[in-house]
Amino acid sequence: MPATPRRARNFGGSSQHQKLMMANLAASLIAAEGITTTEAKAKALRPIAEKLITKAKKATAEDPLRIHRIRQIQGYLGDREMTAKLVDEVAPRYTERNGGYLRILKLGPRQGDKAQMARIELV
């Protein structure tokens, strides 16, 4: 029997809207090195941001695919300044680390609608 397909997290709106929302969250995370959002969005953002950091780590000066990887990162983020910060400042910090670049801290419910909040930050 084939495996049952799993549904990914759904935050409303179209798939394009969700992709852009995750790209904006990733850019904000890189800019501030830590953001507060809902727990579900933080859990959905973690694998995306970790893959971006891994791709930025591989974009070293001696890598023949450096330009390609930088363009892939910029294609996802859509922000030249955040791409430069990720490749030049953030990624070199994690050269000795094999994954686990982010931590999620649970903060409790939000005052208005009791949504579970979390802080996601670079380790």
C-alpha positions as CSV (number, residue, x, y, z in Angstrom):
1,M,0.0,0.0,0.0
2,P,1.3,3.5,-0.8
3,A,1.9,5.9,2.1
4,T,-0.9,8.3,3.0
5,P,0.0,11.8,1.9
6,R,0.5,14.3,4.7
7,R,-0.8,17.8,4.7
8,A,1.6,20.5,5.5
9,R,0.9,23.4,7.9
10,N,-1.8,25.7,6.5
11,F,-1.9,29.3,7.6
12,G,-4.7,30.5,5.4
13,G,-4.5,32.2,2.0
14,S,-3.0,30.8,-1.1
15,S,0.2,28.9,-1.4
16,Q,1.9,32.0,-2.8
17,H,0.8,34.0,0.2
18,Q,2.2,31.3,2.6
19,K,5.5,31.2,0.8
20,L,5.9,35.0,0.9
21,M,4.9,35.0,4.6
22,M,7.6,32.5,5.4
23,A,10.1,34.5,3.3
24,N,9.3,37.6,5.2
25,L,9.5,35.8,8.6
26,A,12.9,34.4,7.5
27,A,14.2,37.9,6.4
28,S,13.0,39.4,9.7
29,L,14.7,36.6,11.7
30,I,18.0,37.2,9.9
31,A,17.7,41.0,10.4
32,A,16.9,40.9,14.1
33,E,18.4,37.5,14.8
34,G,15.3,36.7,16.9
35,I,11.6,37.3,16.5
36,T,8.4,36.7,18.4
37,T,5.6,34.9,16.5
38,T,3.0,32.2,17.0
39,E,4.3,28.8,17.9
40,A,2.9,27.2,14.8
41,K,4.6,29.8,12.5
42,A,7.9,29.4,14.4
43,K,7.8,25.6,14.0
44,A,7.1,26.0,10.3
45,L,9.8,28.6,9.9
46,R,12.6,26.6,11.5
47,P,13.3,24.1,8.7
48,I,13.1,26.8,6.1
49,A,15.6,29.1,7.9
50,E,18.0,26.2,8.7
51,K,18.1,25.3,5.0
52,L,18.9,28.9,4.1
53,I,21.7,29.0,6.6
54,T,23.1,25.7,5.4
55,K,23.0,27.0,1.8
56,A,24.7,30.2,2.9
57,K,27.4,28.1,4.7
58,K,28.1,26.3,1.5
59,A,28.5,29.6,-0.4
60,T,32.1,30.0,0.6
61,A,34.7,31.9,-1.4
62,E,36.3,28.9,-2.9
63,D,33.1,27.2,-3.9
64,P,32.5,27.1,-7.7
65,L,28.7,27.2,-7.0
66,R,28.9,30.3,-4.8
67,I,27.0,32.7,-7.1
68,H,24.3,30.0,-7.8
69,R,23.7,29.5,-4.1
70,I,23.6,33.2,-3.3
71,R,21.1,33.7,-6.1
72,Q,19.0,30.8,-4.7
73,I,18.9,32.4,-1.3
74,Q,18.1,35.8,-2.8
75,G,15.4,34.3,-4.9
76,Y,13.7,32.9,-1.8
77,L,14.2,35.9,0.5
78,G,13.7,38.6,-2.2
79,D,16.0,41.0,-0.2
80,R,19.5,41.7,-1.2
81,E,20.6,43.2,2.1
82,M,19.4,40.2,4.2
83,T,21.0,37.8,1.7
84,A,24.3,39.7,2.1
85,K,24.0,39.7,5.9
86,L,23.2,35.9,5.9
87,V,26.1,35.0,3.7
88,D,28.7,37.4,5.2
89,E,27.8,37.6,8.9
90,V,25.5,34.9,10.0
91,A,26.7,31.8,8.1
92,P,30.4,32.1,9.1
93,R,29.4,31.7,12.8
94,Y,28.1,28.2,12.1
95,T,31.0,26.7,10.2
96,E,31.7,24.2,13.0
97,R,28.1,23.4,13.6
98,N,26.1,20.7,11.6
99,G,22.5,22.0,11.9
100,G,20.5,23.2,14.9
101,Y,21.1,26.9,14.2
102,L,17.8,28.0,15.8
103,R,16.0,27.7,19.1
104,I,12.3,28.1,19.8
105,L,11.4,29.3,23.3
106,K,7.7,29.0,24.2
107,L,6.3,32.2,25.8
108,G,2.7,31.3,26.7
109,P,-0.6,32.6,25.3
110,R,-1.1,36.0,23.7
111,Q,-3.3,38.4,25.6
112,G,-5.8,39.1,22.9
113,D,-6.7,35.7,21.4
114,K,-4.8,33.2,23.6
115,A,-2.7,32.1,20.6
116,Q,0.4,30.2,21.8
117,M,3.4,32.5,21.3
118,A,7.1,31.6,20.8
119,R,10.4,33.3,20.3
120,I,12.6,31.9,17.5
121,E,16.2,33.0,17.6
122,L,19.7,32.1,16.3
123,V,21.7,30.1,18.7
